Amino acid sequence: MKSCREVTRLLSEAQERPLDFSERASLRFHLMMCGACRNFSSHMASLRKISRAYAAGKRDAVETPPDRSRDD
């Protein structure tokens, strides 16, 4: 099984190039087993969606997350 470091690298590379079959298979297997990497993958997908919406001029469609730095 690939390490978390290798998986995060593959997730990043998948934004730049198509992954081959063995890379996709090992990535999927790791994501089935690792909640932290699933979370990272989900965050990357959200960032990609937000970036595309912003670049397309749909700034109003991008929701601003709540400020969690305050202890109200």
Protein Blocks (a to p, Z undefined) as FASTA:
>chain_A
ZZfklmmmmmmmmmmpccdfklmmmmmmmmmmmmklmmmmmmmmmmmmmmmmmmnopaml
pccdddfkbcZZ
